[in-house]
Amino acid sequence: MQTAFVVGPVTARFAYGALAPTILANLSRRYEHEAGIQVKHWAMWIFPKGTAVPVPTQIDATSMPVVRVCRLLEQTLQEIAQVEMRAFTEADKFNISTVIEQLKELHSLSVA
């Protein structure tokens, strides 16, 4: 089952606040390693519950499965949370944990 999404006009800064540059830099490295691409621009895939997933514009759902795209973001957020959790505000902690839970839910729906 493929999970539905729309490409939305949401900035990473709006979705992830002050953590956006760190998230995008980490994701950029992951996409370079995983797909062999240099990220030029980002699109935002928006899922039904409002989860915003930054994806390089060079990628679409046919070139990389949605579940893999979500997993890359989940891994990125978990890594950032482990390294920088002490510097997070309470809002950052809440937002990161909420997004991780939403991504896990999307993953379970995608493989169902």
VENZI-V860263 format. One record per backbone hydrogen bond with DSSP energy under -1.0 kcal/mol. NH is the residue of the N-H (numbers start at 1). CO is the residue of the C=O. E is the energy in kcal/mol with one decimal. If there is no record, write none. Layout:
NH_CO_E / NH_CO_E
//
This chain:
6_46_-2.2 / 8_44_-2.7 / 10_8_-1.6 / 15_11_-2.2 / 16_12_-3.2 / 17_13_-1.8 / 19_16_-1.5 / 20_17_-1.9 / 23_19_-2.6 / 24_20_-2.9 / 25_21_-2.2 / 26_22_-2.2 / 27_23_-2.8 / 28_24_-2.5 / 29_25_-1.7 / 30_26_-2.0 / 31_27_-2.8 / 32_28_-2.1 / 33_29_-2.2 / 34_30_-3.3 / 35_31_-2.6 / 37_31_-1.0 / 43_55_-3.4 / 45_53_-2.7 / 46_6_-3.6 / 47_51_-2.3 / 50_47_-2.8 / 53_45_-2.9 / 55_43_-2.9 / 57_41_-2.5 / 59_56_-2.0 / 64_60_-1.8 / 69_65_-2.1 / 70_66_-2.6 / 71_67_-1.8 / 72_68_-2.3 / 73_69_-1.7 / 74_70_-2.5 / 75_71_-2.7 / 76_72_-2.1 / 77_73_-2.9 / 78_74_-2.5 / 79_75_-2.3 / 80_76_-2.6 / 81_77_-2.6 / 82_78_-2.0 / 83_79_-2.1 / 84_80_-3.1 / 85_81_-1.2 / 87_84_-1.5 / 88_85_-1.2 / 93_89_-2.4 / 94_90_-2.5 / 95_91_-2.9 / 96_92_-2.8 / 97_93_-2.3 / 98_94_-2.4 / 99_95_-2.5 / 100_96_-2.5 / 101_97_-2.1 / 102_98_-2.4 / 103_99_-2.6 / 104_100_-2.1 / 105_101_-2.1 / 106_102_-2.5 / 107_103_-2.4 / 108_104_-2.2 / 109_105_-2.1 / 110_106_-2.3 / 111_107_-1.8
//
